[in-house]
Amino acid sequence: MKLLHSGKVRDVYADGDDLILVASDRVSVYDVVLPTPVPDKGAVLTRLSLWWFEQLSDIVPHHVISATDVPPEFAGRAIRCRRLRMVPVECIARGYLTGLGLKEYEKSGAVSGVPLPAGLVEADRLPEPIFTPTTKAPVGEHDEFITYDDVTAEVGTETAEELRRITLAVYRRGAEIAADRGIVIADTKLELGWAPDGTLVLADEVLTPDSSRFWAADSWQPGRAQFSFDKQFVRDWATGTGWDKRPPAPEVPEEVVAATRARYIEVYERLTGLSW
């Protein structure tokens, strides 16, 4: 195999005509990789993504070829997948207002050019889920909000419509399934690519604690921060250290690592109904 790319969390290898996508235990916040890994994180992301790919297969095809035909050293945290030509924008759906979406709304009353009602606060539920694309920045740089018109200019009208349709359909299906299990999915980010025949295909990871915000439904309350089953816990810790969000990042204490691992595993078990 040949290493093609080492990202913030995943490593991509070429193996003949296929790719081997390996999820590491690395954690990134504010586009910076922390020096301390979270044990089992890569395996959780991989297993949860595989479960979701099956739940969503009637909405959009996925890139998975095999979860078992991978090198032994990567077993449990890697997949063999199809090569795709990746869409050059990040596809994000938001059903609730938080994070960078909230900051953008506070500046302009809109997110990615989508106007929202006045007076919304942290963790408010939006009238309906919205498509809020961003640029796809290189490692170490920050994604920037773009409008639907920007996406159209980048990939064409037909593809832009499909990206929005797929992103919102995946979010709605995921949010519906999660709600039955006591989880609110506030937002999620998808990666899509083109197969050789031009079909859009869901790739990378999907509806994981790295790509989504998961909240406890029984304690959700607008106007404050929520209990989260995702890496927001690590973001909050990092912010509280006074770190300036530039490399190098500080070492993560053992108790924060343990709590993060526990939250990832709990949301996996709640969503899938499977024991870790």
LINGIZI-V396240 format. One line per field, one symbol per residue. burial: # if it has 24 or more other C-alpha atoms within 12 Angstrom, else .. A space follows every 50 residues. Layout:
burial = ???
This chain:
burial = ......#######....#################.############### ###.##..######..#..#...###########.############### ##.##....#####.#...#######..########........####.. #.......##.###.##########..#..##############.....# ################...#.....#############......#...## .#...##.##########.###....
